[in-house]
Amino acid sequence: MSLGSLFTQLFSRERKVRAAAARRVLVENLAQRGEHAFGEVAARTALTSHTGEDGPTLAGELRGVAVTVTLAESADEALGLMTRFTAKKEVRDADSTHTRTVTLGPKPSALAGLFKKRAPIGDPELDELFAIDASSLDDARTVLDDRAKRTLLSLPDRMPLFLDYRVGDVVLDVSGVELDPERIVFILEWLVAAASESPDGQEPYRG
């Protein structure tokens, strides 16, 4: 190996170490701010907030639906942290005769889209922005109703990365750390309604 190549490798390694250190500082700072936001939500609702080794967590029950909000590192390093919302409601056997599933994510590149064709659901805005898979077209339209669309399109700085809907169990990942307590509850209220299969449920908290 030439001396020039050795210097190049050392410089590249040092740059990666500096970048990793800067990322850790950023993640820690965002986690602290997320802890504060979760605490504000807990003070307004029946939810509880605590911080453990994996960072801050907001959890509890809203109208019979178990909800959690956590922070996680995105699989895409360029996106950094993401905020994960979950809502889960126990489903009785009588309620689960139909298995409705809907998943949603960012629209793939034109090249990737060639390998998996998805049928549009008939909503121009959602079809333009997201790749949507569902157990049926009717199921997609039922889950992604006006309230769902309003919520998903109201997050310009929190891009929806992944939505997974199954009867009584909903997961939503959005990019970045959501620091607005009002919007945290806004999203949770929608997920609670979706998990309960009551799209016209209680409107988001405004305090």
C-alpha positions in Angstrom: 0.0 0.0 0.0 1.4 3.4 -1.0 1.9 6.2 1.6 -0.8 8.2 -0.2 -3.4 5.4 0.1 -2.6 5.0 3.8 -3.1 8.7 4.5 -6.4 8.6 2.5 -7.7 5.6 4.6 -6.7 7.2 7.9 -8.4 10.5 6.9 -11.5 8.6 5.8 -11.6 6.7 9.1 -11.1 9.8 11.2 -13.9 11.6 9.3 -16.3 8.7 10.0 -15.4 8.7 13.7 -16.1 12.5 13.9 -19.4 12.0 12.0 -20.5 9.2 14.4 -19.6 11.3 17.4 -21.6 14.3 16.0 -24.6 12.0 15.3 -24.5 10.6 18.9 -24.6 14.2 20.3 -27.5 15.0 18.0 -29.4 11.9 19.0 -28.9 12.5 22.7 -30.1 16.1 22.3 -33.2 15.1 20.4 -34.0 12.4 22.9 -33.8 14.9 25.8 -36.2 17.2 23.9 -38.5 14.3 23.2 -38.5 13.4 26.9 -39.7 16.9 27.7 -42.5 16.7 25.0 -43.6 13.3 26.3 -43.8 14.7 29.8 -46.0 17.5 28.7 -48.4 15.1 27.0 -48.5 12.9 30.2 -49.3 16.0 32.2 -52.4 16.7 30.0 -53.6 13.1 29.7 -53.9 9.8 31.6 -50.7 8.6 29.9 -47.4 8.2 31.7 -43.9 9.2 30.6 -40.6 7.6 31.7 -37.1 7.4 30.4 -35.1 4.2 30.3 -32.0 2.8 28.5 -33.7 3.0 25.2 -34.8 6.6 25.7 -38.1 8.3 26.5 -41.4 6.4 26.3 -45.0 7.6 26.5 -47.5 4.9 27.3 -50.9 4.2 28.8 -54.5 3.8 27.7 -56.9 6.1 25.8 -60.5 5.0 25.7 -59.7 1.3 26.0 -56.8 1.3 23.6 -53.3 0.7 24.7 -51.0 3.3 23.2 -47.2 3.9 23.2 -44.9 6.5 21.7 -41.2 5.8 21.5 -38.1 7.0 19.7 -36.0 4.7 17.5 -33.2 4.9 15.0 -34.3 4.8 11.4 -32.9 2.0 9.3 -31.8 4.8 6.9 -29.0 6.6 8.7 -29.6 9.8 6.8 -33.0 10.1 8.5 -31.6 9.7 12.1 -34.2 9.2 14.7 -37.9 8.5 14.1 -40.9 8.5 16.3 -43.0 5.3 16.6 -46.7 5.5 17.6 -48.6 2.3 18.4 -52.3 1.7 19.3 -53.5 -1.8 20.2 -57.0 -2.9 21.2 -58.0 -6.5 22.2 -60.2 -7.9 19.5 -62.9 -10.4 20.3 -63.1 -13.5 18.1 -66.5 -12.2 16.8 -64.8 -9.0 15.6 -62.0 -10.7 13.8 -63.8 -12.7 11.2 -62.4 -10.4 8.5 -58.7 -9.8 8.4 -58.3 -6.2 7.2 -54.7 -5.2 6.5 -53.2 -2.0 5.1 -49.6 -0.9 4.8 -48.3 2.4 3.6 -44.9 3.8 3.0 -43.1 6.4 0.9 -43.4 6.1 -2.9 -40.4 4.1 -4.2 -38.1 5.3 -6.9 -39.3 4.8 -10.5 -36.9 1.9 -11.0 -38.0 0.1 -7.8 -41.6 0.7 -8.7 -41.1 -1.4 -11.9 -40.6 -4.5 -9.8 -43.8 -4.2 -7.8 -46.9 -2.7 -9.3 -49.5 -1.4 -6.8 -53.0 -0.6 -7.7 -54.0 3.0 -6.9 -56.7 3.4 -4.3 -58.3 6.2 -6.2 -57.2 9.1 -4.0 -54.9 11.3 -6.1 -52.9 12.8 -3.2 -52.3 9.5 -1.3 -51.6 7.6 -4.6 -49.1 10.3 -5.6 -47.2 10.3 -2.2 -47.4 6.8 -0.9 -47.0 3.1 -1.9 -50.1 1.4 -0.5 -50.8 -2.4 -0.1 -54.1 -3.6 1.3 -56.2 -6.8 1.7 -58.6 -5.1 -0.7 -59.4 -1.8 -2.3 -62.4 -1.3 0.0 -60.2 -2.0 3.0 -57.7 0.6 1.9 -60.4 3.2 1.4 -62.0 2.3 4.8 -58.7 2.7 6.8 -57.4 5.6 4.8 -60.5 7.7 5.2 -60.8 11.5 5.4 -59.4 11.6 8.9 -56.5 9.4 8.1 -55.7 11.4 5.0 -56.0 14.7 7.0 -53.6 13.3 9.6 -51.0 11.9 7.2 -50.9 15.0 5.1 -50.6 17.3 8.1 -47.1 16.2 8.8 -45.0 18.2 6.3 -41.8 18.0 8.5 -42.6 14.5 9.8 -42.7 12.3 6.8 -44.8 9.1 7.4 -42.2 6.4 6.9 -44.4 3.4 7.6 -48.0 2.6 8.5 -49.1 -0.9 9.4 -52.8 -1.4 10.1 -54.3 -4.7 11.2 -57.6 -5.1 13.0 -57.1 -3.7 16.5 -53.4 -3.0 16.0 -51.9 0.0 14.3 -48.3 1.2 14.0 -47.1 4.5 12.5 -43.5 5.6 12.1 -42.7 9.2 11.2 -39.3 10.7 10.5 -37.6 12.8 13.2 -38.5 13.4 16.8 -42.0 14.8 17.3 -41.7 17.6 19.8 -45.1 19.2 19.6 -47.4 17.8 22.4 -50.5 18.9 20.5 -49.5 17.0 17.4 -48.5 13.9 19.4 -52.0 13.7 20.8 -53.5 14.6 17.4 -51.8 11.5 15.9 -52.7 9.3 18.9 -56.3 10.2 18.7 -56.4 9.1 15.1 -54.7 5.8 15.8 -57.0 5.1 18.7 -60.0 5.7 16.4 -58.4 3.5 13.8 -57.6 0.7 16.2 -61.2 0.9 17.5 -62.5 0.9 14.0 -64.4 4.1 14.8 -63.1 6.7 12.3 -65.5 9.3 13.7 -64.3 9.0 17.2 -63.3 11.7 19.6 -61.6 14.7 18.0 -58.0 15.5 18.9 -57.3 17.0 22.3 -56.8 20.8 22.3 -55.6 22.3 25.5 
